[in-house]
Amino acid sequence: MKYFLLFAFAVLFTIDSFGWGATGHRVTGLIAEKRLNAKAKKKLQSLLGQQSLAIASNWMDDVRSDSTYDYMEDWHWVTVETGATYDQATKNKNGDIVMTLERVIRELKSGKLDRQKEIEAIKVLIHLVGDIHQPLHVGCCDDSGGNRVKVKWFGDDTNLHTVWDTRMIDGTKLSYTELGESLGMPDKATVARLQSASVRDWATESMS
């Protein structure tokens, strides 16, 4: 089953454009949906019904209000110290963004998930492909992904993560559909590079 790979690659086409708050995640879903072939689109519709990928992309953030999903909290990020690689990093027993993406991709490839688990896996995939390309989801030290780095944004007190994640996007005053439509496709060489990259390559790029 190749539909999940086509889906993930479609999401990657927006990685250099912005950080990842609710609007940013919706843009990844919107663009991914536009790039799907007919087979991949049919498969995803059979799982998600009328729910668009744009809306499904925020599921992992939406369920943070439900304690049932507390086990997913650490899946959004990973700490890798400066000068180290992911392989050298201390692993979180609760999981992290790299190990979760690698596991979800394996599970989707296997075709052995039941329907509900497959639906959740798709939602996790689109969200975390977005998160891993937000520079502050793969980082070092004890700044909680920039959340402890206090900054001012147009005179307002906030933190670095929020500026990357939301404020820069919201400052455009564009809806996710408008923002998605404004982004062009990369050239063939860039597409080929993205398609050949691994999850750990994505993490390394996010650190640089």
N, C-alpha and C positions, 0 to 999 in steps of 0.2 A: 504494500500500500504506500503510494508515493504522495498522496494528497497532503499529508502533514508537512512534508518537506517543501512542497510548492508554497504552502501557506506560510511557513517560517521564512522562506526566502523573500516572499512578497513583503512581509513585515520589515525585513532588513533594508528595503529600498528607502526608508525614511530615517536611517540611523544618524545621519550627520546633521539633521535639521533642528532638533529641539530636545528639551528635557521631557519629563514624563509625568505630568499631572493627569487629571481626568481627560482634559482636552487632547493632550499629546497621545495618550493611549487610544483615544477614539480615532485619531488620525491614522495611527498604525493599522487599526482594524479596517478603516475605510479604504485605505490604499491596498491593503492585502486583498480585500474583497474584489477590488477592481482588477487585480492581477491574476486571479485564479482562473485556471482553465475549467471547462465545462464539467469534467469528471470530479475535480476537487470541489467545485461549487456545489454539485449535487450531493456529494458525501457530507459536506458541512451542513447543508440545509436539512439533510435527514437527521442530523444530530441536534442542531440548534433551532430548527423550525423557522419561525418568522423573526427570530432575534438576529440582528446584524452582528457582524464581527466587531463593529465599532462599539456597540453596547456591551457585547460579551467581553471585550478587552479589559473592562474595569471590574470584572467580577471578583478578582483576588483582593482588591481594595474594598469593594462593597461588603464582603463577608467579614471584614475585620471587626465589625460591630457584633458579630455572632461568635460567642465563645467556643462554639463547636469547632470552629476553624482556627483556634489559637495555635494549633500545631504548625500552621503555615507561616507564622509570623517571620521566622528567620529565613524563609525561602526567597525573600525579595533582595537579599544582599549577601556580600561576603567581604571579610576583612583579609587583605593581603598586604603585608608590610612593604614599605618602600625598598626596592632592590630585590625583592623576593618574587617567586612565581606562585601560581595557585597550588602547584604540586607541593611546594615547600611550606605553604601556609598551614597553621593549626586548624584542623577541621572542626566544625561545629557539630556536636552530636545531634542537634535538632535538624540538621540539613542546611544548605545554603543555595544560592541561586545557580551556581555551576552544577553541583551534583543533582539538583532538582531538574534542571533543563535536560541534562544528559539522561536521567532516569525516565522522564516523561517521553522523550524522543524514542528511547528503547521500547517503552511500553506501547506507544502508538504504532511503532513499526511491527511489533509482535502480532497485532491483531487479536490479542487475547483478552482485552479489557471488556467488561460488560458495558452496556450502553451508558449508564450513569457515570461510571469511571472514565469512559472515553470522552464524554461531554466535559467533565471537569478537567481532564488532561488538556483538551483543546483550549479551554479558557486559561489554564495555567500557562500553556505554551505562549499564547499571544501576549499575555501580560508580562511574562518574564523575559521574552525576547526584547520587549520594550525596555524593561528595567535595566537589563544588563548593558544596554547602550547609553544609559544615563550615567555620566561620569561619576556620580557620587554613590552609586550602588555597588561599586567595586573599588575599595579604597583602603587606606591604612589608618593606623593610629586609633585614637579613642574619641574622635569627633562625631561619632554616630552618623557617618555619611554626610557631614556638613551641617547637621541639625544643631550642633553645639557651637558652630561658627557664626557669631552674631554680626549682622551687617545692616546697613540701611539701604532701602530700595525706594528711590524717589521720596526720601524723607521719612519713610515708615520703618520702624524696627522690625526686623525679620531675621531669617537665617539663610545661610548659603544654599542649603538643600531646597528650601522653598523657592528661592529665586530661580534656580535651575529648573525645578520641577514644575512650577506653576506660573510665577510672576512674569517671566519673560514671554511666555505664551499668551497669558491673559492680556498682557500689555499690547498685543497686536490688535485686540478688539475684533478678532476674526472667530467665527464659529469653526467647529472642527471640520465641517464640510468645505468651508471657504479656505481654510488653511491647507487641507488635503489637496484641494484643486490647484493651489498655488505652487505645489512642489512638483518639480520635473523628475523624469526618470534618469538614472545614471547611465553612463555609456556602457557598451558591451564588456569592456575590460573590467570595469568596476563590478558589474553583475557577476562576471566569472570569478572574480576575487571573493566576493561575498558568498557565492555558492560553494566555494572550496574551503571556506573557513570553518573551524570547529567552534564549539561553545567556549573552549578555553582560549581560542584566538580572540573571540569577542571580549572575554574578560580582560585579556592583556591589552587590547586596544582601548578599553574603557579606562584602564589605569594610566595610560600614557598621556 
